[in-house]
Amino acid sequence: MIVSVYKTNVNTKIKLRKVKPVLNRILLNSKWNFDLEDCDKILRVESQKSYSGFLITELHKIGIHCEELF
């Protein structure tokens, strides 16, 4: 299991509704969640493989800033 953590600009439920279908399409068979209370608006992804580059690119296409934290 790979756990990836991303800093995002998803700071409202409206943005979360915008991003949810994209994440569901990309992250098949994966668990993901946002911590909107965190100052970095963390997206946490648990998956069997890394989606980092593709995920970041796809979210940027819909206007969502996303960068992986190491």
C-alpha positions in Angstrom: 0.0 0.0 0.0 1.3 3.4 -1.0 0.2 6.5 1.0 0.7 9.8 -0.8 0.0 13.2 0.7 -0.7 16.4 -1.3 -1.1 20.1 -0.5 -4.1 21.5 -2.3 -6.2 24.6 -2.6 -9.5 22.7 -2.0 -10.8 24.9 0.8 -14.5 24.7 0.3 -17.2 22.1 -0.2 -17.9 23.6 -3.7 -14.3 22.8 -4.8 -14.6 19.4 -3.1 -17.7 18.7 -5.3 -15.7 19.8 -8.3 -12.8 17.5 -7.6 -14.7 14.4 -6.4 -15.7 13.0 -9.8 -12.2 13.5 -11.1 -10.6 11.7 -8.1 -13.2 8.9 -8.4 -12.3 8.4 -12.1 -8.6 8.5 -11.6 -8.2 6.7 -8.3 -10.0 3.4 -8.9 -9.7 0.9 -6.1 -8.1 3.6 -3.9 -9.1 5.4 -0.8 -8.8 9.2 -0.7 -9.9 12.0 1.7 -9.3 15.7 2.3 -8.5 17.4 5.5 -10.1 20.8 4.9 -9.2 21.9 8.5 -5.5 21.6 7.8 -3.7 24.7 6.7 -2.4 22.9 3.6 -5.9 21.4 2.7 -4.4 17.9 2.6 -5.4 15.3 0.2 -4.4 11.8 1.4 -4.4 8.9 -1.1 -4.0 5.2 -0.3 -3.5 3.1 -3.4 -1.6 0.1 -4.8 0.4 2.2 -7.2 1.6 5.8 -7.5 -0.7 8.3 -9.3 1.3 11.4 -8.4 2.2 12.9 -11.8 -1.0 12.0 -13.5 -3.1 13.1 -10.5 -1.4 16.5 -10.3 -1.8 17.1 -14.0 -5.5 16.1 -14.0 -6.3 18.4 -11.0 -4.4 21.3 -12.6 -6.6 20.9 -15.7 -9.7 21.8 -13.6 -8.0 24.6 -11.7 -7.0 22.8 -8.6 -3.5 23.3 -7.2 -1.9 20.1 -6.0 1.6 19.3 -5.0 3.0 16.2 -3.3 4.5 16.5 0.1 7.4 14.3 1.0 
